[in-house]
């Protein structure tokens, strides 16, 4: 066996033992075979630290979900998720990417089916915190484009933005957990949200179905005319002027694309 193969086997045994104490026996054949008891004790410390780090990473990305579920349930979720989706990245900020889909399989009680959508919203807010920046053009530059050119333009959406179509009113649930928030009368209603990051602080805007269709079209490279056509097909009364102001104020639209 080559040195590289020996190292890889040791690393694989160490990784397996981090998630399951029964893996200590296999690791003992690679490390300190004469002192398996000491190895087991030290691996216990590694296991505890690894679990705490992963749990904290998830709680940081999903604070509302953690509040909804309670500590004991969230601890069990973090452990189950880590076993199903071991970290493949040195940056634990990216560790929770698959949690929204995972929690929908993990929690089978229909009363808590909204957990998945809450997680989707929270992950989008989390990712927005680390997204690249883009400086929006100012009001004078927008005016200089002119209405005709603007209608034909492909617009640049801020890198932090994420448009979400949800089965539940996740934004209302998220807002209920902000200072002064109140639990909504209903959560089992479809909703649309746009995650934005004005002034470096991620937040969520409530969208209509028409507004969601328009921003998704713009994100995907449609002209403003084509994006609005999709919105008006959904809602002939779509208030573009009001929606445009909301996008600009939230720095969701930052300029005109080069192509």
N, C-alpha and C positions, 0 to 999 in steps of 0.2 A: 504493500500500500504506500502511495506517495505521501509526502508531507502535506500536500494540498488536500488529498482525499482524507487524511487523518484530521486535518483542521475542519474540513466541511462536516465530517461525521461528528466531531465534538460540538460544533456549533449547532447542528441539527438536534443532537441529544440535549444540549443546554436549552434550546428553544422549547422542545417538548416538555422538559422538566419544569420550565417556568409556569406552564399551564396545568400540569398534573404531577403531583408528588410521586406518583407511581413511576414517573420517568427518571427518578433519581438513580434507580438500579442500573439503567442503561448508561447513565452519565458516569456512574462510579467506575465503569469499565474503561472510561476515557480519562478521567481525572481522579487523582488521589485514591486509587483502588485500595490502598491499605487503610484508609480512614473514611469509610463510607458514612459513619455516624456524623463526623464533622462536616462532610459534604452535604448531607441531608439538612443539618442545622443551618448552614450558610445559604443553601438554596431556599430555605424557608424565608430568610431575610430578603433575598432577591425577589421571590414570588410576591411577598407583601409589598415591596416597593413598586414592583411592576404593576400590580393591581391598583394600587393607590394612584399611580401616575396616569394609568389609562382611565380610571374612574374620574379623576379630576379633569382630564382632557375632555371627556364627554360632558361632564357637568358644566364646564366652561362654555361649550358650544350649545348646550341644551338646558339652560337654567330654568325655563318655564316647564319643560318636560319633567325635569327633576322635581320641581315644586308640585306638579300635578300628581306624580307617582309616589312620592315619599322616599325617604332614604333607603329603607330596606329593599323595596321593589327596584329602585334604580340601581342599587348595588348588584342585585342579581342580574338585572338587564346588562349592566356593564361587563360582568363576568361572562355571561352567555355570548354577548356580542364579540368580545375579544377572542373567544374560542372559535367563533364562526368566521370572524374577519380579523385575523392577526395583523398587526401593523406592518406595512411594507415600506414605510417611509420614516426617515429619521425625525421628521417634524410631526409631533403629535397633534398639531392643529388640524391636520388632514385625516386624523384617525377615524372620525365619526361619519365619513361620507356615505356609508351604506346603511346607517342606522334607520332612516325613515322607512326603507323597505323592510329591514329586519324586524322592526318593532311591529309591523302589521302582521307578520307571521308569529311573532313571539306572544303578543297579547291577543288572545282569541275571544275575549269578552266583548260582545258587540257594543256594550255601553261605553267602551273606551276606544272605539274605532277611530275617533278623531286624533288619537296620539300620532298617527303617521303624518297627517297634514300639519299638525303643530311642529313636528320634527322637521318637515320639509321647509317650513317657514323659518324656523330657527337656524337650520343649516345655511339657508340662503343669506340670512343676516350675518351669520358667522363668517362665511366666505367673503361677504361684502367688506368686512373689516380689513381684510388683507388684500383686497383687489387693487390693481393699479389705479393711479389717479389720472384724471383728464380735466383740463381747464376749459370750462365752457366759454363760448364766444359771448360777447356782451350784447345788450339791447340794440345798440347802434349798428353792430355788425349784422344782427338778424334783420333789421330794417333795410340795410343796404342790399340784402339779397333780392328783395322784391317778391311779391306774391307769386308771380309766374314762375320764377326760378325756384322758389321754395317748394312749390307744388311738384316740380320735376326732380327735386333733389332726393338723394339717399342720405338719410340723417344718421349721425353717429350717436349711439346710445352709450351712456357711461359704463365702463367696465364693471362697476360694482352692481349694476342693475340685474335683477332676476325677475322674470314674469312667471307667476305661478297660477295654475288653474287647480282649484282645490274642491274636494267633495264636502268639506266642512268649513265653518267660518273660523279659520285658524287665526286670522288677524284679530278678531274680537276676543278670542281666548288669550292671545298674546297681550293685547292691550289691557285685559282684565288683571294681568299680573304686573303691570306697570304702576307707578305711584298714582293713587286715586282711582285705579281701575275698578270696574264693576263687571261681574260675570254676566254674559249676555243671556237674554231670554231664551234664545235658541242657538244651537251650534250645528244642527244637522241640516244646513242649507249650503248649496254650492256657493263658492266665492272665488274672486279673482284678486290677486294682490301683485303689487310691484315693489320689490325691495330697492331702496335708493340709499344714497349716502351723501346727503348734503352736509357740508362742513365736517366731513370725516366721521360722522356719527350715523351708522346704519339705522334705518327705520322702514316701516312698511306703509305704503299707500293702498287704500281700497280702490280697486278698479271695478268698472262694469265689464260685462262680457265684451261689449264693443270696444272699449278702451284696451282690454287685454289683447284682442285680435289685432288692433292697430299697432300696439307697441311690439308685439311679436313679429309682425310683418316688417316693421322698421328695423328691428334687430337683425332680421334675416336678409336685409338688403333691398326691400321694396322701396319704391319712391313714396313720398308722402301722399300723392294722389292715389296710388294703389292701396296704401295702407288705410286711407280714409274710406275708400270704396268698400273694403272688407268690413270696416266698422259700421258703415251705413247700411250694409246688407243685413247686419244683425239688428241694428236699432236705427231706424230712419230719423229718430229724434236725438241721436247722439250729439252732445254739446261739445264740438271740437274746440271752440274758443276757450271754454272753461278748462277742458282737459289739457290743452296746450299750455295754459298758464301754470297749471299744477305740475306738469312735466318740467317746465323751465325753472320754476321756483325750487323744485326738488333736485335740479341738476341731473335729471334723467336723460335729457337730450342735450348734447354738448356742442354740436356743430354739424357740419356737412362732411360726408365721407368723400374720400378722394376718388373712389371708383364705384 
